[in-house]
Amino acid sequence: MTGFVTFHRVLHFQNGILIFATFQYSGEVTSAKTQEVFKVKDVFKAEEVAWYSTGHCNLIGDKGTHYILAYIYSLDFDTFTFVKAVCPGSSE
């Protein structure tokens, strides 16, 4: 899948210490195999802020396909690494 996803990060501090962070992200990606266009929109909250956190997001396709992607977010490198994709209701 290729496309563009933007995110807005809000870091919450208390007495100069990072307490938690929220991420709002949205965009579209397209499957190279099927040309299905997927909307990406989700909110992620890291309760215990460490140098990395785990989360998941939903991709909803214009042809009815739904994927749930699990990821690891690295705060120090500001990167997402996708580690698992599940298609609910599919045997794949």
N, C-alpha and C positions, 0 to 999 in steps of 0.2 A: 504494500500500500504506500502511496505517496500523496502528499498534500501539505497543507499548512494548518498548524494549530497554534493559537496564541494562548498565553496564560498570564494571569494577573496574580501576583504573589503579595500577600500581606503578612508581615512578620509582627508578632505581638510580644512586646517586652514588658518586664516588670523589674524596676530597679536596675535597669541595664542588662538584665538576663533574658535571653530568648525563651519564652514560655511555650508558645505554639505558633503555627503558621497555617494559613489557609491559601489554597490555590483554586482559582476559577479558570477553567480553560474551555475553549471552543474552537471549532473550525471544521474543515472537511478534508477527507482523504478518499482516494479512489483506488479500487482494487485493480491491479494490473492484469489480473486473470479474467475477471468478469465485467470490468468497467462499472461496477456498482459504486455509487457515491455514498459515503458514510458521513453522517453528522456526528461530530464529537462535541459533547457538552457535559461537563461534570464539575463538581466541587469536591476538593480533597482537603481534609484537615489533619495535620500532623499534631497529635496531642502531646506526645513526648518528643520534643525536637532533639534529634541527634544529627550526626553527619549524614545519615540516610534514613529514609522512611519507606514503607511499602504502601501501596494503594491499588485501586482498580478504577477503570473507566469503562463506559459503555459506548459502543459504536452502533448506530442504527442506520441500516442501509435503505436506499430508496427502492429496493426490490424486495424488502421484507427481512433481510438477514440481520441478525443481532449478534454481536460479539461482546464478550467481556474480556478486557485485557488487564492482566495483573502486571504491576511494574515495581521497580525500586527507583526511588528518587534520591539522587545524591546532592545534598545541599552544598558541599564544598566544590563540586564540579558543575553544579546546576544542570544536571542531565537526567533523563529518564531512560531506564533500561527495561524493556518489556521482556518478561520472563515466562509468560503463559497467556494463551488465548483460548477461550472457551466459547463455543457456539451453543447456547442453551437450546434444548430440544433436538439436538443433532447427535448422531452416534459417532461422529468424527472426533 
